[in-house]
């Protein structure tokens, strides 16, 4: 009984399977599927898992065979993964580098084997930038600038702002600070009255905001946080001080994580500039162009946009991270 | 010689005071008073305390509330260091216990205070027990054993949470760990109760004598019948429990457990608090009150820098400088005239 059911099942799937794969006219010169190796650096944050998922999903959608390696935040592991991909003669490699330096040798090996390398979300410092095809990443300076533009519009160019910086010395913190300051230079009546590091964490963001609220009592119009987590901490500090976040004090931050959208729906966060981890489509667009011998720019800016409270409710369902 | 040391180190409570200049909480306390006094003069509204929603509100309260996590860690750390050990794992234990507690809260939506606190503290105590066994049974150096746990505990926290932050809503949990008692932040009350409890145990039971004896000279203590292994293991379990409580208060404050960031580098803050509080890193007498004052001192420095907008890079230097100065004063080594050479005895 079981056996006959199995036979029916198998033959049925064979029939349908054949039906699906029957070659269409004109399809015959279609090559075997592209094989792409993806050397991810780790899975330390929701942002990064969203990035991984985006690339995996996009590969599946386009019928690309994806070989995936998670280096667990170790560069030597990641170098070994790239080397394995070269040995397996993949068609292209996507690399999300753990750090910026130390890539010359392995990228030269890939180049010698004629395999293009697409960098995602972080650049590398190499002697010869011909070693990689393109870099797809967010522009942190631009994110800071967009946040400042929104704040200038909202406050009609007049505000006392406190800034919650990310981890001192990290690239996103430095560049988000710079972009914001650059834009603010155009508005003489917008001032950063206090700026301290909250280490990108909610707990630190809250503590720093508590100190600001006391030393600048009644003087703060707006908060600019280098990431959503610190903004969420600041929101709690403002509430505990008996004020209304989003009304008494405007808050703008960067990243666009799901919790930030929830805070916007609740009216507590005013705006967030998305730092998009969904780089899959752009990465495979670039790969297809490179493999077709078309030129691609050395730097492709990923699409980051600002979300306001009025967009939040509509956008929240689609947030993947 | 050995018996001599035991006597002077604390076998007889009446002669516990060492012959040299006693370390005391006086220096960190003086330093704290100076910082607070300067703030009262220079920082607007610094000393003002208001009542908002039945809680006290003001910078002084912030210092005590935000300092209470390190105060809790410092209580356990004091006892471990007094036994001539060290516990680098407390920050990771915070993350592990806090995450476990938060996951329990998510399972019992809306309530689950007991389940959360219970699971967090059991896990924290187990981690402390493991540290103790590694040190006592496997004879690993404390710095190595607890460094291993520093890595492992945060790893487990990441695994059980799937690497993501655990958010929760539990009004009773927040009332216990982020509420107020007579207007005071409950985290502070908790730290004070734990500190007072441990102080009384050290002062009024044989445990205090044992801890000091093990830290002074473990060999001598063993000869005198002190259960050295159990004392050490007990110290690590206490440090684990304190870290567990610290983890619960830290995640109650932000209604979220962040396994990647929670408690990061706080083991260093706790060690600094203990050292400027007067407990010697080579073991000996636990200076619990000094450690608590040390924790409050470092937190007031942090808040002072934030209120005066000192750039982070510079504020770290200032904090380090203050810590070094207090330690030097504490050790009594800052002498303008060289002290006459004394023959070094067992207690020197």
HADDOCK unambig.tbl for C-alpha pairs under 7 A between the chains (distance, minus, plus):
assign (segid A and resid 44 and name CA) (segid B and resid 163 and name CA) 6.48 0.50 0.50
assign (segid A and resid 45 and name CA) (segid B and resid 163 and name CA) 6.72 0.50 0.50
assign (segid A and resid 45 and name CA) (segid B and resid 164 and name CA) 6.70 0.50 0.50
assign (segid A and resid 46 and name CA) (segid B and resid 164 and name CA) 6.35 0.50 0.50
assign (segid A and resid 194 and name CA) (segid B and resid 309 and name CA) 5.82 0.50 0.50
assign (segid A and resid 195 and name CA) (segid B and resid 309 and name CA) 6.44 0.50 0.50
assign (segid A and resid 196 and name CA) (segid B and resid 306 and name CA) 6.59 0.50 0.50
assign (segid A and resid 196 and name CA) (segid B and resid 309 and name CA) 6.55 0.50 0.50
assign (segid A and resid 196 and name CA) (segid B and resid 311 and name CA) 6.58 0.50 0.50
assign (segid A and resid 196 and name CA) (segid B and resid 312 and name CA) 6.59 0.50 0.50
assign (segid A and resid 197 and name CA) (segid B and resid 312 and name CA) 6.36 0.50 0.50
assign (segid A and resid 201 and name CA) (segid B and resid 261 and name CA) 6.95 0.50 0.50
assign (segid A and resid 203 and name CA) (segid B and resid 254 and name CA) 6.36 0.50 0.50
assign (segid A and resid 208 and name CA) (segid B and resid 306 and name CA) 6.58 0.50 0.50
assign (segid A and resid 211 and name CA) (segid B and resid 303 and name CA) 6.30 0.50 0.50
assign (segid A and resid 211 and name CA) (segid B and resid 306 and name CA) 6.28 0.50 0.50
assign (segid A and resid 211 and name CA) (segid B and resid 307 and name CA) 5.53 0.50 0.50
assign (segid A and resid 212 and name CA) (segid B and resid 307 and name CA) 5.98 0.50 0.50
assign (segid A and resid 214 and name CA) (segid B and resid 59 and name CA) 6.69 0.50 0.50
assign (segid A and resid 215 and name CA) (segid B and resid 43 and name CA) 6.85 0.50 0.50
assign (segid A and resid 215 and name CA) (segid B and resid 44 and name CA) 6.26 0.50 0.50
assign (segid A and resid 215 and name CA) (segid B and resid 307 and name CA) 5.56 0.50 0.50
assign (segid A and resid 233 and name CA) (segid B and resid 254 and name CA) 6.98 0.50 0.50
